[in-house]
């Protein structure tokens, strides 16, 4: 029990920097949703139930535009398709019971996935839950503050706090790179992501890169095996 | 709030949950070595996308930010201290911004 609680606490502590990084996004979401004509109850309800920045911002705009139900459904699926791969990789590294397999995805986000996979050697359900609860609490707190005070609460821009998110992801990425091939895949992925960005592929970028870059990595490792100089 | 909006929000939440749960519920245990290697590379690819996607939204002072990333990368590489690397990265950005601001 004590070990579980300490894992939970460790998970909670591991997302503190990401809570700060997520704050401007939550405030921005509240502003966008208000401008789209949503009332405070709807804005907070989305943060409590959907709990996904991109989906919430997209849905706020679709609701204000009175979009067709099929448009809403397709948009949501496209924006969240990458979670399929998140679940597949997390269950590869973290042992979960049948019940935990249904509970863990409830509050899963990019940031939770990032810290959980970086801690995969010591990760468990309690760690994952700690990270999820920490981010869920801060996301909803900052949504509420955004509803109450608007965007003028903290000057995130001049403190460069929006830079904490890419910085955290970069640090976690570097900590995961163990071999030359890992580096190669990271560079492949960054280049493909850049090309997808130029092509304007939006949220499909994650799913494209998460499939293409590992395949390139496998191809390179096969080439290395066949090479006569390979050790 | 209209009932229509309420149900759309509830439906959207359910749909997001189904997407999130899909990978947890699919039981792909009979994995080949190639599939294992594929899953090993997926997180690396996703982290790279997250960094690139976030940086494309922050082109302001990109040179300072790249220096800060490089410094944070060096710190995590040498020390394996996650918190230290993040603080060092943001610290470098603040220092560079302050120097750049006073020089300008």
Contacts between the chains, C-beta under 8 A, distances in Angstrom:
chain1	res1	chain2	res2	distance
A	14	B	82	7.7
A	17	B	83	7.5
A	17	B	86	5.2
A	38	B	5	7.9
A	39	B	1	5.9
A	41	B	1	5.4
A	42	B	1	5.2
A	42	B	5	6.0
A	42	B	6	8.0
A	42	B	9	6.7
A	45	B	1	7.8
A	45	B	6	7.6
A	45	B	9	5.6
A	46	B	9	5.7
A	46	B	12	7.8
A	49	B	9	6.3
A	49	B	10	6.6
A	49	B	12	7.9
A	49	B	13	3.7
A	50	B	9	6.9
A	50	B	12	5.5
A	50	B	13	4.8
A	50	B	16	5.5
A	51	B	13	7.9
A	51	B	16	7.6
A	52	B	16	5.6
A	55	B	12	6.7
A	55	B	16	5.8
A	59	B	8	7.6
A	59	B	9	7.3
A	59	B	12	5.6
A	63	B	5	6.1
A	63	B	8	6.6
A	69	B	8	7.7
A	72	B	8	6.5
A	72	B	12	6.8
A	73	B	15	6.6
A	76	B	12	5.6
A	76	B	15	4.9
A	76	B	16	6.3
A	76	B	19	7.7
A	77	B	15	6.8
A	77	B	19	6.6
A	80	B	15	7.5
A	80	B	16	5.4
A	80	B	19	3.7
A	80	B	20	6.9
A	81	B	19	6.4
A	82	B	46	7.4
A	83	B	19	4.7
A	83	B	20	4.5
A	83	B	22	6.9
A	83	B	23	6.3
A	84	B	19	6.9
A	84	B	22	4.8
A	84	B	23	4.5
A	84	B	26	7.8
A	85	B	23	6.3
A	85	B	42	5.5
A	85	B	46	7.3
A	86	B	20	7.7
A	86	B	23	5.9
A	86	B	46	7.6
A	87	B	20	7.0
A	87	B	21	6.9
A	87	B	22	6.2
A	87	B	23	2.0
A	87	B	24	4.1
A	87	B	25	7.6
A	87	B	26	7.4
A	88	B	23	4.2
A	88	B	26	6.8
A	88	B	28	6.5
A	88	B	39	6.4
A	88	B	42	7.7
A	89	B	23	7.7
A	89	B	39	5.1
A	89	B	42	5.0
A	89	B	43	5.8
A	90	B	23	7.3
A	90	B	24	7.2
A	91	B	23	7.0
A	91	B	24	5.7
A	92	B	31	7.9
A	92	B	36	7.8
A	92	B	39	5.2
A	96	B	24	7.1
A	101	B	21	7.7
A	101	B	24	4.5
A	101	B	25	6.1
A	102	B	21	6.5
A	102	B	24	7.4
A	102	B	25	7.5
A	104	B	24	6.0
A	105	B	17	6.7
A	105	B	20	3.7
A	105	B	21	4.2
A	105	B	23	7.8
A	105	B	24	5.1
A	106	B	17	6.5
A	106	B	20	7.3
A	108	B	20	4.8
A	110	B	46	7.9
A	110	B	50	6.1
A	113	B	43	7.8
A	113	B	46	7.3
A	114	B	47	6.6
A	114	B	50	6.9
A	117	B	43	4.5
A	118	B	82	7.8
A	160	B	90	6.9
A	160	B	93	5.4
A	160	B	94	6.9
A	160	B	97	6.9
A	162	B	58	6.4
A	163	B	58	6.3
A	163	B	65	6.0
A	163	B	68	7.3
A	163	B	89	8.0
A	163	B	90	6.7
A	163	B	93	6.0
A	164	B	86	7.0
A	164	B	90	6.3
A	165	B	50	8.0
A	165	B	54	5.2
A	166	B	50	7.4
A	166	B	51	5.2
A	166	B	54	3.6
A	166	B	55	5.2
A	166	B	58	6.9
A	166	B	65	7.8
A	166	B	69	7.4
A	167	B	68	6.8
A	167	B	69	6.5
A	167	B	72	5.8
A	167	B	86	5.9
A	167	B	89	4.5
A	167	B	90	6.4
A	168	B	86	5.8
A	169	B	47	5.6
A	169	B	50	4.3
A	169	B	51	4.9
A	169	B	54	6.7
A	170	B	47	7.9
A	170	B	51	4.9
A	170	B	69	5.1
A	170	B	72	6.5
A	170	B	73	6.4
A	170	B	89	7.8
A	171	B	72	5.4
A	171	B	73	7.1
A	171	B	76	4.8
A	171	B	82	6.1
A	171	B	85	4.5
A	171	B	86	5.7
A	171	B	89	7.0
A	172	B	47	6.0
A	172	B	82	7.4
A	173	B	44	6.9
A	173	B	47	3.8
A	173	B	48	6.4
A	173	B	51	6.3
A	174	B	72	8.0
A	174	B	73	4.7
A	174	B	76	4.9
A	174	B	77	5.9
A	174	B	85	8.0
A	175	B	76	5.3
A	175	B	80	6.7
A	175	B	82	6.7
A	176	B	43	6.5
A	176	B	44	5.9
A	176	B	47	6.8
A	177	B	44	7.0
A	182	B	41	7.7
A	182	B	44	5.7
A	185	B	41	4.8
A	185	B	44	5.1
A	185	B	45	6.3
A	186	B	44	5.2
A	186	B	45	7.7
A	186	B	47	7.4
A	186	B	48	5.0
A	187	B	48	7.9
A	188	B	45	7.7
A	189	B	44	6.7
A	189	B	45	4.0
A	189	B	46	7.9
A	189	B	47	8.0
A	189	B	48	3.6
A	189	B	49	6.2
A	190	B	48	4.5
A	190	B	51	7.2
A	190	B	52	5.3
A	193	B	48	6.1
A	193	B	49	4.5
A	193	B	52	3.9
A	193	B	53	6.6
A	194	B	52	5.7
A	194	B	56	7.9
A	197	B	52	6.8
A	197	B	53	7.1
A	197	B	56	5.1
A	205	B	49	5.9
A	205	B	53	6.6
A	206	B	46	6.5
A	206	B	49	5.2
A	206	B	53	7.8
A	209	B	45	5.2
A	209	B	46	7.4
A	209	B	48	7.0
A	209	B	49	4.7
A	210	B	42	5.4
A	210	B	45	5.1
A	210	B	46	5.4
A	210	B	49	7.2
A	213	B	41	6.6
A	213	B	44	7.6
A	213	B	45	3.8
A	213	B	48	7.2
A	214	B	37	7.6
A	214	B	38	4.7
A	214	B	39	7.8
A	214	B	40	7.8
A	214	B	41	3.5
A	214	B	42	5.5
A	214	B	44	7.9
A	214	B	45	5.7
A	215	B	38	7.2
A	217	B	37	7.3
A	217	B	41	4.4
A	217	B	44	8.0
A	218	B	34	6.1
A	218	B	37	5.5
A	218	B	38	6.2
A	218	B	41	7.4
A	221	B	37	6.8
